[in-house]
Amino acid sequence: MESAIDSVLEGLSKAENVKGVLVADGNGLCIGARGIANPNLAGYVVAVAEQAKDLADASSELPVVKIESETA
């Protein structure tokens, strides 16, 4: 399973205009990070996803959170 996650992270991090990729579980534990994504911020990313979930429909899955910046 680890190699599958690594493969997905590598593929995502090589996409155009992607500077970093972070994947975390529902408890904020970092599963993997590439590029400029800071694994220490996984808990904050999960917190943002939990708040974004309140904006979406009643789906049981967390939304994908995409953060864009002009400076990074």
PDB file of N, CA, C and O in Angstrom:
ATOM      1  N   MET A   1       0.823  -1.193   0.000  1.00  0.00           N
ATOM      2  CA  MET A   1       0.000   0.000   0.000  1.00  0.00           C
ATOM      3  C   MET A   1       0.867   1.256   0.000  1.00  0.00           C
ATOM      4  O   MET A   1       0.517   2.262  -0.617  1.00  0.00           O
ATOM      5  N   GLU A   2       1.985   1.189   0.688  1.00  0.00           N
ATOM      6  CA  GLU A   2       2.852   2.352   0.754  1.00  0.00           C
ATOM      7  C   GLU A   2       3.334   2.786  -0.626  1.00  0.00           C
ATOM      8  O   GLU A   2       3.390   3.979  -0.923  1.00  0.00           O
ATOM      9  N   SER A   3       3.681   1.819  -1.460  1.00  0.00           N
ATOM     10  CA  SER A   3       4.154   2.164  -2.800  1.00  0.00           C
ATOM     11  C   SER A   3       3.036   2.759  -3.646  1.00  0.00           C
ATOM     12  O   SER A   3       3.297   3.600  -4.506  1.00  0.00           O
ATOM     13  N   ALA A   4       1.792   2.335  -3.418  1.00  0.00           N
ATOM     14  CA  ALA A   4       0.660   2.911  -4.147  1.00  0.00           C
ATOM     15  C   ALA A   4       0.472   4.371  -3.753  1.00  0.00           C
ATOM     16  O   ALA A   4       0.226   5.219  -4.611  1.00  0.00           O
ATOM     17  N   ILE A   5       0.584   4.667  -2.472  1.00  0.00           N
ATOM     18  CA  ILE A   5       0.460   6.053  -1.997  1.00  0.00           C
ATOM     19  C   ILE A   5       1.596   6.891  -2.556  1.00  0.00           C
ATOM     20  O   ILE A   5       1.377   8.009  -3.022  1.00  0.00           O
ATOM     21  N   ASP A   6       2.811   6.354  -2.512  1.00  0.00           N
ATOM     22  CA  ASP A   6       3.957   7.077  -3.067  1.00  0.00           C
ATOM     23  C   ASP A   6       3.763   7.363  -4.548  1.00  0.00           C
ATOM     24  O   ASP A   6       4.095   8.449  -5.024  1.00  0.00           O
ATOM     25  N   SER A   7       3.231   6.401  -5.270  1.00  0.00           N
ATOM     26  CA  SER A   7       2.996   6.568  -6.703  1.00  0.00           C
ATOM     27  C   SER A   7       1.988   7.685  -6.969  1.00  0.00           C
ATOM     28  O   SER A   7       2.193   8.510  -7.859  1.00  0.00           O
ATOM     29  N   VAL A   8       0.908   7.710  -6.202  1.00  0.00           N
ATOM     30  CA  VAL A   8      -0.111   8.753  -6.361  1.00  0.00           C
ATOM     31  C   VAL A   8       0.469  10.116  -5.996  1.00  0.00           C
ATOM     32  O   VAL A   8       0.246  11.093  -6.711  1.00  0.00           O
ATOM     33  N   LEU A   9       1.206  10.192  -4.897  1.00  0.00           N
ATOM     34  CA  LEU A   9       1.814  11.462  -4.488  1.00  0.00           C
ATOM     35  C   LEU A   9       2.777  11.981  -5.551  1.00  0.00           C
ATOM     36  O   LEU A   9       2.775  13.170  -5.868  1.00  0.00           O
ATOM     37  N   GLU A  10       3.593  11.096  -6.095  1.00  0.00           N
ATOM     38  CA  GLU A  10       4.532  11.503  -7.138  1.00  0.00           C
ATOM     39  C   GLU A  10       3.794  12.016  -8.366  1.00  0.00           C
ATOM     40  O   GLU A  10       4.171  13.037  -8.941  1.00  0.00           O
ATOM     41  N   GLY A  11       2.745  11.308  -8.765  1.00  0.00           N
ATOM     42  CA  GLY A  11       1.969  11.736  -9.928  1.00  0.00           C
ATOM     43  C   GLY A  11       1.327  13.094  -9.722  1.00  0.00           C
ATOM     44  O   GLY A  11       1.370  13.949 -10.607  1.00  0.00           O
ATOM     45  N   LEU A  12       0.731  13.293  -8.552  1.00  0.00           N
ATOM     46  CA  LEU A  12       0.093  14.579  -8.259  1.00  0.00           C
ATOM     47  C   LEU A  12       1.110  15.707  -8.178  1.00  0.00           C
ATOM     48  O   LEU A  12       0.857  16.808  -8.667  1.00  0.00           O
ATOM     49  N   SER A  13       2.251  15.444  -7.569  1.00  0.00           N
ATOM     50  CA  SER A  13       3.242  16.502  -7.384  1.00  0.00           C
ATOM     51  C   SER A  13       3.901  16.917  -8.692  1.00  0.00           C
ATOM     52  O   SER A  13       4.478  18.000  -8.778  1.00  0.00           O
ATOM     53  N   LYS A  14       3.820  16.067  -9.707  1.00  0.00           N
ATOM     54  CA  LYS A  14       4.414  16.398 -11.002  1.00  0.00           C
ATOM     55  C   LYS A  14       3.442  17.108 -11.941  1.00  0.00           C
ATOM     56  O   LYS A  14       3.812  17.477 -13.055  1.00  0.00           O
ATOM     57  N   ALA A  15       2.205  17.300 -11.497  1.00  0.00           N
ATOM     58  CA  ALA A  15       1.214  17.989 -12.326  1.00  0.00           C
ATOM     59  C   ALA A  15       1.601  19.460 -12.485  1.00  0.00           C
ATOM     60  O   ALA A  15       2.287  20.036 -11.641  1.00  0.00           O
ATOM     61  N   GLU A  16       1.152  20.036 -13.569  1.00  0.00           N
ATOM     62  CA  GLU A  16       1.468  21.427 -13.872  1.00  0.00           C
ATOM     63  C   GLU A  16       0.975  22.357 -12.765  1.00  0.00           C
ATOM     64  O   GLU A  16      -0.148  22.211 -12.282  1.00  0.00           O
ATOM     65  N   ASN A  17       1.802  23.297 -12.370  1.00  0.00           N
ATOM     66  CA  ASN A  17       1.518  24.325 -11.366  1.00  0.00           C
ATOM     67  C   ASN A  17       1.334  23.791  -9.948  1.00  0.00           C
ATOM     68  O   ASN A  17       0.890  24.536  -9.075  1.00  0.00           O
ATOM     69  N   VAL A  18       1.659  22.541  -9.696  1.00  0.00           N
ATOM     70  CA  VAL A  18       1.556  21.991  -8.341  1.00  0.00           C
ATOM     71  C   VAL A  18       2.904  22.157  -7.656  1.00  0.00           C
ATOM     72  O   VAL A  18       3.930  21.689  -8.151  1.00  0.00           O
ATOM     73  N   LYS A  19       2.886  22.829  -6.514  1.00  0.00           N
ATOM     74  CA  LYS A  19       4.113  23.058  -5.748  1.00  0.00           C
ATOM     75  C   LYS A  19       4.280  22.042  -4.625  1.00  0.00           C
ATOM     76  O   LYS A  19       5.401  21.716  -4.235  1.00  0.00           O
ATOM     77  N   GLY A  20       3.152  21.542  -4.104  1.00  0.00           N
ATOM     78  CA  GLY A  20       3.219  20.577  -3.015  1.00  0.00           C
ATOM     79  C   GLY A  20       1.917  19.813  -2.883  1.00  0.00           C
ATOM     80  O   GLY A  20       0.856  20.293  -3.280  1.00  0.00           O
ATOM     81  N   VAL A  21       2.009  18.616  -2.319  1.00  0.00           N
ATOM     82  CA  VAL A  21       0.848  17.754  -2.111  1.00  0.00           C
ATOM     83  C   VAL A  21       0.946  17.183  -0.702  1.00  0.00           C
ATOM     84  O   VAL A  21       2.008  16.725  -0.280  1.00  0.00           O
ATOM     85  N   LEU A  22      -0.171  17.213   0.021  1.00  0.00           N
ATOM     86  CA  LEU A  22      -0.219  16.643   1.362  1.00  0.00           C
ATOM     87  C   LEU A  22      -1.464  15.780   1.483  1.00  0.00           C
ATOM     88  O   LEU A  22      -2.560  16.210   1.123  1.00  0.00           O
ATOM     89  N   VAL A  23      -1.298  14.566   1.989  1.00  0.00           N
ATOM     90  CA  VAL A  23      -2.418  13.659   2.227  1.00  0.00           C
ATOM     91  C   VAL A  23      -2.420  13.322   3.711  1.00  0.00           C
ATOM     92  O   VAL A  23      -1.394  12.947   4.279  1.00  0.00           O
ATOM     93  N   ALA A  24      -3.598  13.463   4.336  1.00  0.00           N
ATOM     94  CA  ALA A  24      -3.722  13.185   5.769  1.00  0.00           C
ATOM     95  C   ALA A  24      -4.966  12.352   6.024  1.00  0.00           C
ATOM     96  O   ALA A  24      -5.915  12.378   5.241  1.00  0.00           O
ATOM     97  N   ASP A  25      -4.955  11.609   7.131  1.00  0.00           N
ATOM     98  CA  ASP A  25      -6.158  10.864   7.498  1.00  0.00           C
ATOM     99  C   ASP A  25      -7.114  11.783   8.262  1.00  0.00           C
ATOM    100  O   ASP A  25      -6.795  12.948   8.503  1.00  0.00           O
ATOM    101  N   GLY A  26      -8.268  11.270   8.639  1.00  0.00           N
ATOM    102  CA  GLY A  26      -9.288  12.074   9.303  1.00  0.00           C
ATOM    103  C   GLY A  26      -8.896  12.597  10.669  1.00  0.00           C
ATOM    104  O   GLY A  26      -9.549  13.493  11.202  1.00  0.00           O
ATOM    105  N   ASN A  27      -7.830  12.044  11.243  1.00  0.00           N
ATOM    106  CA  ASN A  27      -7.349  12.504  12.547  1.00  0.00           C
ATOM    107  C   ASN A  27      -6.224  13.526  12.437  1.00  0.00           C
ATOM    108  O   ASN A  27      -5.714  13.997  13.453  1.00  0.00           O
ATOM    109  N   GLY A  28      -5.835  13.870  11.218  1.00  0.00           N
ATOM    110  CA  GLY A  28      -4.773  14.847  11.019  1.00  0.00           C
ATOM    111  C   GLY A  28      -3.384  14.241  10.942  1.00  0.00           C
ATOM    112  O   GLY A  28      -2.392  14.970  10.958  1.00  0.00           O
ATOM    113  N   LEU A  29      -3.295  12.918  10.858  1.00  0.00           N
ATOM    114  CA  LEU A  29      -2.000  12.261  10.725  1.00  0.00           C
ATOM    115  C   LEU A  29      -1.556  12.323   9.269  1.00  0.00           C
ATOM    116  O   LEU A  29      -2.293  11.911   8.373  1.00  0.00           O
ATOM    117  N   CYS A  30      -0.368  12.831   9.038  1.00  0.00           N
ATOM    118  CA  CYS A  30       0.153  12.934   7.675  1.00  0.00           C
ATOM    119  C   CYS A  30       0.454  11.544   7.126  1.00  0.00           C
ATOM    120  O   CYS A  30       1.208  10.778   7.727  1.00  0.00           O
ATOM    121  N   ILE A  31      -0.137  11.230   5.989  1.00  0.00           N
ATOM    122  CA  ILE A  31       0.110   9.954   5.316  1.00  0.00           C
ATOM    123  C   ILE A  31       1.256  10.109   4.327  1.00  0.00           C
ATOM    124  O   ILE A  31       2.024   9.174   4.102  1.00  0.00           O
ATOM    125  N   GLY A  32       1.367  11.296   3.740  1.00  0.00           N
ATOM    126  CA  GLY A  32       2.447  11.553   2.806  1.00  0.00           C
ATOM    127  C   GLY A  32       2.448  12.997   2.361  1.00  0.00           C
ATOM    128  O   GLY A  32       1.409  13.657   2.354  1.00  0.00           O
ATOM    129  N   ALA A  33       3.620  13.486   1.988  1.00  0.00           N
ATOM    130  CA  ALA A  33       3.748  14.865   1.512  1.00  0.00           C
ATOM    131  C   ALA A  33       4.873  14.927   0.491  1.00  0.00           C
ATOM    132  O   ALA A  33       5.857  14.194   0.586  1.00  0.00           O
ATOM    133  N   ARG A  34       4.716  15.801  -0.475  1.00  0.00           N
ATOM    134  CA  ARG A  34       5.733  16.028  -1.498  1.00  0.00           C
ATOM    135  C   ARG A  34       5.839  17.527  -1.745  1.00  0.00           C
ATOM    136  O   ARG A  34       4.906  18.284  -1.475  1.00  0.00           O
ATOM    137  N   GLY A  35       6.984  17.939  -2.260  1.00  0.00           N
ATOM    138  CA  GLY A  35       7.178  19.340  -2.605  1.00  0.00           C
ATOM    139  C   GLY A  35       7.222  20.231  -1.375  1.00  0.00           C
ATOM    140  O   GLY A  35       7.787  19.857  -0.348  1.00  0.00           O
ATOM    141  N   ILE A  36       6.622  21.418  -1.485  1.00  0.00           N
ATOM    142  CA  ILE A  36       6.689  22.387  -0.393  1.00  0.00           C
ATOM    143  C   ILE A  36       5.649  22.146   0.693  1.00  0.00           C
ATOM    144  O   ILE A  36       5.603  22.892   1.671  1.00  0.00           O
ATOM    145  N   ALA A  37       4.819  21.125   0.545  1.00  0.00           N
ATOM    146  CA  ALA A  37       3.805  20.821   1.563  1.00  0.00           C
ATOM    147  C   ALA A  37       4.500  20.398   2.855  1.00  0.00           C
ATOM    148  O   ALA A  37       5.343  19.501   2.849  1.00  0.00           O
ATOM    149  N   ASN A  38       4.141  21.046   3.955  1.00  0.00           N
ATOM    150  CA  ASN A  38       4.748  20.773   5.254  1.00  0.00           C
ATOM    151  C   ASN A  38       3.941  19.700   5.982  1.00  0.00           C
ATOM    152  O   ASN A  38       2.786  19.943   6.332  1.00  0.00           O
ATOM    153  N   PRO A  39       4.516  18.527   6.220  1.00  0.00           N
ATOM    154  CA  PRO A  39       3.777  17.454   6.890  1.00  0.00           C
ATOM    155  C   PRO A  39       3.310  17.830   8.293  1.00  0.00           C
ATOM    156  O   PRO A  39       2.348  17.251   8.799  1.00  0.00           O
ATOM    157  N   ASN A  40       3.973  18.781   8.922  1.00  0.00           N
ATOM    158  CA  ASN A  40       3.587  19.221  10.264  1.00  0.00           C
ATOM    159  C   ASN A  40       2.261  19.978  10.270  1.00  0.00           C
ATOM    160  O   ASN A  40       1.687  20.206  11.335  1.00  0.00           O
ATOM    161  N   LEU A  41       1.772  20.367   9.105  1.00  0.00           N
ATOM    162  CA  LEU A  41       0.520  21.116   9.012  1.00  0.00           C
ATOM    163  C   LEU A  41      -0.675  20.231   8.676  1.00  0.00           C
ATOM    164  O   LEU A  41      -1.764  20.743   8.416  1.00  0.00           O
ATOM    165  N   ALA A  42      -0.492  18.919   8.676  1.00  0.00           N
ATOM    166  CA  ALA A  42      -1.564  17.991   8.298  1.00  0.00           C
ATOM    167  C   ALA A  42      -2.813  18.189   9.150  1.00  0.00           C
ATOM    168  O   ALA A  42      -3.925  18.139   8.624  1.00  0.00           O
ATOM    169  N   GLY A  43      -2.656  18.408  10.433  1.00  0.00           N
ATOM    170  CA  GLY A  43      -3.806  18.619  11.318  1.00  0.00           C
ATOM    171  C   GLY A  43      -4.611  19.841  10.924  1.00  0.00           C
ATOM    172  O   GLY A  43      -5.841  19.821  10.976  1.00  0.00           O
ATOM    173  N   TYR A  44      -3.928  20.903  10.532  1.00  0.00           N
ATOM    174  CA  TYR A  44      -4.617  22.121  10.103  1.00  0.00           C
ATOM    175  C   TYR A  44      -5.370  21.894   8.790  1.00  0.00           C
ATOM    176  O   TYR A  44      -6.478  22.397   8.603  1.00  0.00           O
ATOM    177  N   VAL A  45      -4.757  21.135   7.892  1.00  0.00           N
ATOM    178  CA  VAL A  45      -5.411  20.834   6.620  1.00  0.00           C
ATOM    179  C   VAL A  45      -6.695  20.046   6.857  1.00  0.00           C
ATOM    180  O   VAL A  45      -7.716  20.310   6.222  1.00  0.00           O
ATOM    181  N   VAL A  46      -6.642  19.085   7.765  1.00  0.00           N
ATOM    182  CA  VAL A  46      -7.838  18.304   8.094  1.00  0.00           C
ATOM    183  C   VAL A  46      -8.896  19.201   8.724  1.00  0.00           C
ATOM    184  O   VAL A  46     -10.083  19.043   8.440  1.00  0.00           O
ATOM    185  N   ALA A  47      -8.487  20.140   9.572  1.00  0.00           N
ATOM    186  CA  ALA A  47      -9.445  21.063  10.190  1.00  0.00           C
ATOM    187  C   ALA A  47     -10.139  21.916   9.128  1.00  0.00           C
ATOM    188  O   ALA A  47     -11.344  22.147   9.218  1.00  0.00           O
ATOM    189  N   VAL A  48      -9.399  22.383   8.128  1.00  0.00           N
ATOM    190  CA  VAL A  48      -9.990  23.155   7.033  1.00  0.00           C
ATOM    191  C   VAL A  48     -10.968  22.278   6.253  1.00  0.00           C
ATOM    192  O   VAL A  48     -12.051  22.733   5.884  1.00  0.00           O
ATOM    193  N   ALA A  49     -10.593  21.027   6.002  1.00  0.00           N
ATOM    194  CA  ALA A  49     -11.477  20.112   5.276  1.00  0.00           C
ATOM    195  C   ALA A  49     -12.758  19.847   6.061  1.00  0.00           C
ATOM    196  O   ALA A  49     -13.838  19.763   5.475  1.00  0.00           O
ATOM    197  N   GLU A  50     -12.646  19.716   7.374  1.00  0.00           N
ATOM    198  CA  GLU A  50     -13.836  19.507   8.211  1.00  0.00           C
ATOM    199  C   GLU A  50     -14.780  20.705   8.114  1.00  0.00           C
ATOM    200  O   GLU A  50     -15.996  20.529   8.036  1.00  0.00           O
ATOM    201  N   GLN A  51     -14.234  21.918   8.117  1.00  0.00           N
ATOM    202  CA  GLN A  51     -15.060  23.114   7.989  1.00  0.00           C
ATOM    203  C   GLN A  51     -15.674  23.195   6.595  1.00  0.00           C
ATOM    204  O   GLN A  51     -16.831  23.589   6.448  1.00  0.00           O
ATOM    205  N   ALA A  52     -14.904  22.824   5.568  1.00  0.00           N
ATOM    206  CA  ALA A  52     -15.418  22.844   4.195  1.00  0.00           C
ATOM    207  C   ALA A  52     -16.543  21.831   4.025  1.00  0.00           C
ATOM    208  O   ALA A  52     -17.455  22.037   3.224  1.00  0.00           O
ATOM    209  N   LYS A  53     -16.478  20.744   4.775  1.00  0.00           N
ATOM    210  CA  LYS A  53     -17.523  19.721   4.703  1.00  0.00           C
ATOM    211  C   LYS A  53     -18.885  20.309   5.070  1.00  0.00           C
ATOM    212  O   LYS A  53     -19.907  19.893   4.525  1.00  0.00           O
ATOM    213  N   ASP A  54     -18.901  21.271   5.989  1.00  0.00           N
ATOM    214  CA  ASP A  54     -20.154  21.914   6.389  1.00  0.00           C
ATOM    215  C   ASP A  54     -20.770  22.730   5.252  1.00  0.00           C
ATOM    216  O   ASP A  54     -21.972  22.993   5.254  1.00  0.00           O
ATOM    217  N   LEU A  55     -19.949  23.127   4.285  1.00  0.00           N
ATOM    218  CA  LEU A  55     -20.440  23.907   3.152  1.00  0.00           C
ATOM    219  C   LEU A  55     -20.995  23.017   2.046  1.00  0.00           C
ATOM    220  O   LEU A  55     -21.749  23.483   1.192  1.00  0.00           O
ATOM    221  N   ALA A  56     -20.624  21.743   2.058  1.00  0.00           N
ATOM    222  CA  ALA A  56     -21.035  20.807   1.008  1.00  0.00           C
ATOM    223  C   ALA A  56     -22.336  20.119   1.398  1.00  0.00           C
ATOM    224  O   ALA A  56     -22.921  20.408   2.442  1.00  0.00           O
ATOM    225  N   ASP A  57     -22.778  19.206   0.544  1.00  0.00           N
ATOM    226  CA  ASP A  57     -23.989  18.437   0.848  1.00  0.00           C
ATOM    227  C   ASP A  57     -23.718  17.460   1.998  1.00  0.00           C
ATOM    228  O   ASP A  57     -22.654  17.510   2.617  1.00  0.00           O
ATOM    229  N   ALA A  58     -24.637  16.610   2.272  1.00  0.00           N
ATOM    230  CA  ALA A  58     -24.540  15.705   3.421  1.00  0.00           C
ATOM    231  C   ALA A  58     -23.661  14.486   3.142  1.00  0.00           C
ATOM    232  O   ALA A  58     -23.829  13.453   3.791  1.00  0.00           O
ATOM    233  N   SER A  59     -22.755  14.579   2.217  1.00  0.00           N
ATOM    234  CA  SER A  59     -21.862  13.471   1.892  1.00  0.00           C
ATOM    235  C   SER A  59     -21.016  13.096   3.103  1.00  0.00           C
ATOM    236  O   SER A  59     -20.654  13.958   3.903  1.00  0.00           O
ATOM    237  N   SER A  60     -20.706  11.832   3.233  1.00  0.00           N
ATOM    238  CA  SER A  60     -19.914  11.383   4.376  1.00  0.00           C
ATOM    239  C   SER A  60     -18.414  11.532   4.137  1.00  0.00           C
ATOM    240  O   SER A  60     -17.624  11.370   5.067  1.00  0.00           O
ATOM    241  N   GLU A  61     -18.015  11.837   2.914  1.00  0.00           N
ATOM    242  CA  GLU A  61     -16.600  11.984   2.607  1.00  0.00           C
ATOM    243  C   GLU A  61     -16.156  13.432   2.772  1.00  0.00           C
ATOM    244  O   GLU A  61     -16.921  14.364   2.523  1.00  0.00           O
ATOM    245  N   LEU A  62     -14.910  13.601   3.195  1.00  0.00           N
ATOM    246  CA  LEU A  62     -14.351  14.942   3.289  1.00  0.00           C
ATOM    247  C   LEU A  62     -14.076  15.474   1.888  1.00  0.00           C
ATOM    248  O   LEU A  62     -13.721  14.700   0.998  1.00  0.00           O
ATOM    249  N   PRO A  63     -14.230  16.758   1.676  1.00  0.00           N
ATOM    250  CA  PRO A  63     -13.939  17.326   0.359  1.00  0.00           C
ATOM    251  C   PRO A  63     -12.433  17.404   0.121  1.00  0.00           C
ATOM    252  O   PRO A  63     -11.638  17.337   1.058  1.00  0.00           O
ATOM    253  N   VAL A  64     -12.064  17.543  -1.124  1.00  0.00           N
ATOM    254  CA  VAL A  64     -10.676  17.810  -1.476  1.00  0.00           C
ATOM    255  C   VAL A  64     -10.453  19.299  -1.261  1.00  0.00           C
ATOM    256  O   VAL A  64     -11.249  20.120  -1.715  1.00  0.00           O
ATOM    257  N   VAL A  65      -9.380  19.646  -0.576  1.00  0.00           N
ATOM    258  CA  VAL A  65      -9.070  21.050  -0.310  1.00  0.00           C
ATOM    259  C   VAL A  65      -7.880  21.437  -1.180  1.00  0.00           C
ATOM    260  O   VAL A  65      -6.815  20.824  -1.107  1.00  0.00           O
ATOM    261  N   LYS A  66      -8.077  22.454  -1.997  1.00  0.00           N
ATOM    262  CA  LYS A  66      -7.023  22.956  -2.877  1.00  0.00           C
ATOM    263  C   LYS A  66      -6.721  24.378  -2.440  1.00  0.00           C
ATOM    264  O   LYS A  66      -7.598  25.241  -2.468  1.00  0.00           O
ATOM    265  N   ILE A  67      -5.490  24.619  -2.037  1.00  0.00           N
ATOM    266  CA  ILE A  67      -5.094  25.946  -1.573  1.00  0.00           C
ATOM    267  C   ILE A  67      -4.159  26.540  -2.617  1.00  0.00           C
ATOM    268  O   ILE A  67      -3.127  25.956  -2.947  1.00  0.00           O
ATOM    269  N   GLU A  68      -4.530  27.700  -3.127  1.00  0.00           N
ATOM    270  CA  GLU A  68      -3.715  28.381  -4.125  1.00  0.00           C
ATOM    271  C   GLU A  68      -3.121  29.636  -3.511  1.00  0.00           C
ATOM    272  O   GLU A  68      -3.737  30.280  -2.661  1.00  0.00           O
ATOM    273  N   SER A  69      -1.920  29.974  -3.950  1.00  0.00           N
ATOM    274  CA  SER A  69      -1.246  31.160  -3.441  1.00  0.00           C
ATOM    275  C   SER A  69      -0.463  31.812  -4.569  1.00  0.00           C
ATOM    276  O   SER A  69       0.089  31.133  -5.435  1.00  0.00           O
ATOM    277  N   GLU A  70      -0.425  33.100  -4.547  1.00  0.00           N
ATOM    278  CA  GLU A  70       0.362  33.833  -5.541  1.00  0.00           C
ATOM    279  C   GLU A  70       1.827  33.939  -5.113  1.00  0.00           C
ATOM    280  O   GLU A  70       2.685  34.251  -5.938  1.00  0.00           O
ATOM    281  N   THR A  71       2.124  33.684  -3.840  1.00  0.00           N
ATOM    282  CA  THR A  71       3.476  33.894  -3.335  1.00  0.00           C
ATOM    283  C   THR A  71       4.291  32.622  -3.187  1.00  0.00           C
ATOM    284  O   THR A  71       5.514  32.694  -3.066  1.00  0.00           O
ATOM    285  N   ALA A  72       3.656  31.468  -3.194  1.00  0.00           N
ATOM    286  CA  ALA A  72       4.420  30.229  -2.943  1.00  0.00           C
ATOM    287  C   ALA A  72       4.815  29.540  -4.219  1.00  0.00           C
ATOM    288  O   ALA A  72       5.458  28.491  -4.181  1.00  0.00           O
TER     289      ALA A  72
END
